[in-house]
């Protein structure tokens, strides 16, 4: 800097005579310091890294449908800045200004902007997979998973992942530590394929043989020559003739070559290289070719290669393994540096497509991006306590089961319709209704959220009862404490209930069941056990009070008696027939159409009405019943004139007593019963 300050003196001395040699020395000395001076200020001008942040107005959480303005705030750029806004990883058409405004965002949407001194464009579509560290939807660290932007779901995994696997340098990069980090894809390309890598080394390309960039060799352990020697990889330092700055590659059967010119093509650790590789088995008259295009050039780089085969011309690769990024086929050859993106196609890219992908990439890696994750809210409320707690029946002066709701978006809640003694609270997005009601009735309550974006409510019902449940025997007295013989169906036991919503019956013998329906408990069935006493309990549920009823069913080992009967008379009603139990028993009860006839504790019975009769007997230990006996209505039941041909024989006495009944040749009725 002292020499530069001396410059005015030098200029002043130029007006005095000096020889040519002195003049030449003076000019060279001056220019040297001028260049140093300019270089100093250029370093200062570019010392600040390019970055961009996004501000949002209104900031923070927004309501759905709110208009939001996003503003890019770039730093470290010089000259014209180009912008491109993205929604969830997709370009927003026409959003190329410093600001972007929208009112159609949903919760979790991601807005980000890409800034560059070059026009920001997109990659050629149709890739098999596409990983891009400059795109927040592909990778921003935080996990080992790298999202595929091709739409085909071929996500990658950062092996050896750490929190520094992503770096915000140059808009976002995959940051490889050179020790154990690489990306697996789980996907094998076809033999005809193209891929692009944007990379930057953090050490000289001659420092190590070899730092692997990408590989399609198999990775078997132990090595399987049929797959592990069939593929392609790129690594640092040329293979021959001497070590230097550059890249080499290997392909099928350990054939190898150099990429570009040693110590000329790949030399800088501050430069981004965008390399496109095209593998085309159909090229070179079917002998294949592997071509390398640098930075979008239409002319492939020079490359040297060994050959194999009888014609010494074949340059093909089989791509037998899955693509891995950031290493070679050897487990010691890891990349030390950055990779911004990798995109793979199962076809040969044209030179125009290669240039297009380069332009899209260089606009990203020479720029910066920043993401903004959107939080939108719509008030919501949902029951979080047990199902049914929002519609419960409780007894007066009994605590309700607490009712809780989870809410979003709200800042509070109001409550209406609750009974005295029950209150509601809102705290930290949880509504709680609790307490002990002190008044009876049906209470339809409403919870209304306060604050947030839109009014939201929830409803429920509390039924508070004053009186306890009741249960009363409605079947015949004694049926709730009955004795039954083996293999005999019990006499049905029924109870009427009030207040309850269900009942459980316990203690019944196998084969006998109890159920509750429409406020009636019914116990019925045929016991399976052949003896024993079974004390049962009916317990009401729902409603109020702990209400039960008890009874017993005793089964003795005696068999049910057989009940034969006799019919005397013509089988007609109106005391024309006598029904009798053939055997003698302790007691009798006669039934008509299933209903017991009162005052019929006799061995015989004269039917007065038609219908189905049976007798139930008791032999001192067991009850038995006869089979049904049908009694008819007999006699002439028609009025007016009646021809002989329409007069029915069974009208005169029934099928059991039809002898000597009918009409004579004059049509007179014969033997009409008296």
Secondary structure as UniProt FT lines:
FT   HELIX           2..5
FT   HELIX           7..13
FT   TURN            14..15
FT   HELIX           20..45
FT   STRAND          51..57
FT   STRAND          62..63
FT   TURN            64..65
FT   STRAND          68..75
FT   STRAND          82..87
FT   TURN            88..89
FT   STRAND          90..91
FT   TURN            93..94
FT   STRAND          99..102
FT   TURN            107..108
FT   STRAND          110..116
FT   STRAND          129..132
FT   TURN            133..134
FT   TURN            136..138
FT   STRAND          145..146
FT   STRAND          156..159
FT   TURN            163..164
FT   STRAND          166..167
FT   HELIX           169..171
FT   STRAND          173..177
FT   STRAND          182..184
FT   STRAND          193..201
FT   TURN            205..206
FT   TURN            209..210
FT   STRAND          212..215
FT   HELIX           225..228
FT   STRAND          232..236
FT   STRAND          247..251
FT   HELIX           252..254
FT   STRAND          255..259
FT   TURN            262..264
FT   STRAND          273..280
FT   TURN            281..287
FT   STRAND          289..294
FT   TURN            295..296
FT   STRAND          303..305
FT   TURN            310..311
FT   STRAND          324..325
FT   TURN            331..332
FT   STRAND          336..345
FT   HELIX           351..365
FT   STRAND          368..373
FT   STRAND          376..377
FT   STRAND          380..383
FT   TURN            387..390
FT   STRAND          391..395
FT   TURN            396..397
FT   STRAND          403..408
FT   STRAND          412..416
FT   TURN            420..421
FT   STRAND          422..427
FT   TURN            428..429
FT   STRAND          430..436
FT   STRAND          441..450
FT   STRAND          457..465
FT   STRAND          470..473
FT   TURN            477..480
FT   STRAND          481..485
FT   TURN            486..487
FT   STRAND          493..498
FT   STRAND          502..506
FT   TURN            510..511
FT   STRAND          512..517
FT   TURN            518..519
FT   STRAND          520..526
FT   STRAND          532..541
FT   STRAND          548..556
FT   STRAND          565..569
FT   TURN            573..575
FT   STRAND          577..581
FT   STRAND          587..592
FT   TURN            593..594
FT   STRAND          595..596
FT   TURN            598..599
FT   STRAND          604..605
FT   STRAND          611..618
FT   STRAND          623..625
FT   STRAND          629..632
FT   HELIX           644..646
FT   HELIX           650..653
FT   HELIX           655..657
FT   TURN            659..660
FT   STRAND          662..663
FT   TURN            665..666
FT   STRAND          669..670
//
